[in-house]
Amino acid sequence: MAEVTMRIFRGNANGGEFVDYTVEAPEGQVVLDVIHTVQATLANDLAVRWNCKAGKCGSCSAEVNGKPRLMCMTRMNLFPPGEPIAVAPIKTFPLIRDLVTDVSFNFAVAKEIPAFKPRPPEADGTYRMMQVDVDRGQEFRKCIECFLCQDVCHVIRDHPENKERFFGPRFFVRLAELEMHPLDMEDRTELIRKAAGIGMCNITKCCTEVCPEDIHITDNAIIPLKERVADRYYDPFRWIFGKLTGK
């Protein structure tokens, strides 16, 4: 059993500081285990959000030694023995207290996305899809809404004023899931271009790098959506065709 020092941010929207707590950490523990030990033994009022402790609810997002991670999926043996481990709240969203942030921005954005609108069924009353379309959508449905991709997106992390006109990578994944569904009839291209602000993304892939579900956010969601917007609004041949045909 090793002794570890957790350097945990304590504070609220008005300010705060990192406080060191030294506790025992048995072999095999993850960061969330040690945070619970601190909470149980040294800081009963420590605020931390968690639920499943299995990497599937997305609740325990934090910045561990400066890197956005799920605390329940971050093993303690990743870090050099004897060095303090800093745990801070995710930066992009307003701080409530300690490690808990207000992520309600994401739920407000979700309400702006038109729901799945299926086309009429086949003559025999069934729907049919190619397996490749099933597989493509399945990747996007792996999202656990941990919002780590939102946290590292510099468009809103470094410029919070952009939140009013930029949905962020999590919701580009949601839009891609809907737009690439072969049975969906809703046209969201104008929403993606304007309200979602996809043009502000410069595809640095920082969102892809932190995704705990290994969703290829940039390559498989954002770039295809950018291509759809470019085809609709910026393709000169399509523009000429539209002028000639009225379509």
N, C-alpha and C positions, 0 to 999 in steps of 0.2 A: 504494500500500500504506500503510495507516494503522497507527499505533501505538496500542494500547489497553491499559488497565489492568483486569485482572480481579481483583475482590476476592472471593476464594474462601474458604469456610469450611473450616478444617482442624481436626480434632479427633475425639473419640470420645465414648462414652457418659459419660465422666467430665468432659467439658468441652472447650473449644476456643476458637478465635478466627478472625477474618477476616484473611487474609494477601493483600497486593497483589502481583500479578505483571504485569509490563509486557512485552508481546510484539507482534510484527507480525501484523496481520490483513488479508490480501488482500481485495479487494472481492468480495462475494458469499458470504462465509462465514457460517455459523450459529454460535451459541454453542458447540455441541458441538465444532466445528472448532477453536475457539480454546482450549477446555479441553484438547483433545488436544495442541495446540501447547505449552501450559503443561506438560502431563504429560511430553511428549517432551524439552523443553529446560530446564525450570527446576525441576520437581517430579516426579521419576520415581516417587515413592511416593504420588502423589495417587490416591485411590480414587474411581472413578466407574463407574457401571453404564450400559452401553449395548449395543446389539446391531445393529439393522438400519440405523440412521441414515436412515430413510425415513419416520418417523412412523407405523409400523405395529406395532412390538413393544411400545411403551409403557415401555421400560426406562429411558430417560434423563430421567425426571421430576425436576424441581428447582424451586426458587423463585428466579426471576431478577428482581432488583430488587423483590423482595417479592411477585411474582406467580407462581403455579404455572404452569409451562409445560413442554413437551417441548423440551429443549435443541436437538435436531436440527431442530426446526421453527421456531426463533426466530432470525430474521435479525439480524445485528449492526447493520444500518442502521436498526433500530427505535429505537436509543438515541442520545441526543445525543452528538456527537463531543467527545472530551476528558474526558468524565465517567467515573469508574470504574463498572464493571458488577458488581453484587454477585450471587454465585451461592451459594445455600445449599441444604442438603438439605430435602426435604419434611418438614414439622413434625409431622404427626400420628402418625408411626410412629417406633419407637425407633431412635436413631442407631447405626450400626455403626462407620463411620469416614468422615470427610470428607463426600462427597456421597452416600454409600450408606446406606440405611435398611433396617430389617428389616420387610418387608411380609408376613410369614408369617401375620399376623392374617387377611388376606384369603383365603388358601388354606384356613385352618381354617374360616372361614365358608362357603366354597364347598361344603365337605363336608356341611354341615348341610341343604343344599337338595335335596329329593327330585328325582331325575332325571325326564326326560320319560317319560311313560307313555302310549303310544298306544292309542287305542280299537281294537276289531277292524276289519279292513278291510271294504269294501263286499262285496256278494255276489259280484261279479266278481273279488275279490281285490285291488282297487286302493283307494287313498286319494284323496279329492278335497278341495280347498280353494278358497275364493274368492280371487281375486287380491288383494282388499283385505286379507285376512288375511295373505297372503304379504308384502305390502308393509309392513304394520305390524310384523311380526316382524323384517323385514330391518333396520329401523332399530336395533333393540336388538342385533342380531348384529354391528353395526359396532364395538362396544366392543373396545378394544385392551388393556384392563386396565392403563392407565397409573396408575390410582388417584389422579389429580388430583382427581376428585370426592370421593373419600374424604378427601383432604388438606384440602380447604376446608370440609368439613362440620363446622360448629361443634359439633354434638352430640357428636362424638368428638374433634375437634381441641381444643376448650376443656375437655372433660370426659372424659378417657380412661377414667374409671370406667364410662362408658356402653358401652364396647366389648363387655362381656359380654351386653348386652341390646339391641344395635342393630347391624344388619347394615351400614347405610350405603348411599348411593345406587348404587354399582356393583352391589350385589346386589339392589336393588329393580329395576334394569334387567333382571337375570337372571330374577328372579321374574316380572316383567311379560312377558318373552319366553315363559316357560313357561305362565303363567296365561292369556294371550291366544291361545295356540295352539289352534285349533279341534279338533285331533285329540288333545289331551292330556286324560287322565282323572283325573290326580292332584289332590286337593284340598289346597291349601296355605294356605287362608285363615286357619286358626288359627295356623299358623307365622308368617304375615305379621303378624298382630295381636300375637302374644305374643313369640315368640323373636326375630323380626326387628325388633320394636319400631317399626313404621311410625308409630304415633301420636306418637312423639317428634319426627318431622320437621315443621317448621313452614313448609315450602315457600318458603324465601327465594330459591330458584333460584340460589344460589351454585354449586352443582354443575353446573348447565346452562351457566353462564357460562364455565367453564374447560374444558369437554369439547372435546378437539381433533377429535372426529369429529362435532361438532354434533348429538349426540343430545339430544332435548328431554326430558331426564331427568325434570324436574318435571311438565311438562304431560302427557307421553305415557306415563310409567311410574308415578311416585309417586302422582299424583292419582287415576288410575283404580284403583290398588290400594287407596288409602284409601277410595274409593267402594265397592269390593267388601266391605271390612271393615265399613263403616258399614251397608251393606245387610243383611249377615248378622247383625250383633250389636246394632245400635243403631236399626234401623228399627222403630218401635212397631207399625206395621201388620203387618210380617212376624212380629214377636214374638207378636202376638195370633193371627195365622193359624197359627203353629206350635203354640201352646197348644191351639187348637181342633182341629187336624188331626193333631197329633203329629209334624209334619215340621219 
